[in-house]
Structure formats: structure tokens, C-alpha cells
Amino acid sequence: MKASLLKNVSLESLPGHAIRRLHQASVAFFSQEIGDLGITPVQYAILQMVYKQPGFDQRTLARNIALDTSTTAGVVDRLEARGLLTRSNSAEDRRVRLLSLTSAGEQMLLDAIPRMERAQERILGPLNPQQRSEFMHLITLLVTDSNDLSRAPDGAHKPA
């Protein structure tokens, strides 16, 4: 029984294994396209989110990009040290730090966007437009459905 059970398991048939492999490729494509700018996918996500919502506090930012607050704080520290964003005190609550991009942060984002788009194109390169749309639909469905299992649930993807 054990031997037959062991023989019937194929890594290539496991969605978790395929997702891990695709994540590796995704990070590699990002690094190849953007690596010389010295930002990571998480740093890009933070710059993009802060640009779209200036004045976000770190806790809301962490929830919206599905990161735990301590990891987010460390990434924000590094971006602030590089002069790409600033933190200011909230007028309503002095314990809350609000985030904004600096002009250098905006320029970094402008420089990164076409490169990030090339990385995304490389990820989806083997798929035709209809397959790309279906892939994004399906992966979004899976992420949304399992969001509450994440160690840092994304505030934008609440299960229905």
C-alpha cells in the first residue's frame, strides 16, 4: 500500500509545486528587468500603493498588499533610508505614521513601470490573450478564496 501510494504522487501534478515554481520564475523575471534599479517586488508594490494612496498608514498599507506589519515596517524603513518615501505623523493620532513618496520615489516608480510591465509580459508570454484573461481570472479566484488563510490577509480580497 505505501509503495503504491508513494509511486502515484507526481510533483508535476501538484498545484502548490507549480505555483512555487511560477513564483520563482516571476521573481527571476522581475529581477532581470528591474534588478539594476535595486528594488524588489515587495518594494515596488509599496511604492505603487503609496503613490496611488498618499497618506496611507503602514498598517493599512500592509493589509492592502498582504504583508505582515513587521515586514512592511522593515521594507518602509529601507525605502525611507533610500529617500524614496517619507513618514509623517497623523494629525488625528500621533502614533500613526502616514506615508508619501518623495520626488525620488516617484521617479523610481516611473523608471520601474515599463520594466515591471516587461516582467509581467514575460510571465504570461506563452499564453494567448484569451488564456491570459482566463489565467488572471482563475488565479484571482484562488487568491480571493484562500485570502483568509494567508498569514497577512489582503484587505482588498475578502472572501465572498
Summary of the structure (lengths in Angstrom):
residues: 160
radius of gyration: 18.8
end to end distance: 40.5
largest distance: 66.2
contacts: 408
relative contact order: 0.13
helix: 68%
strand: 8%
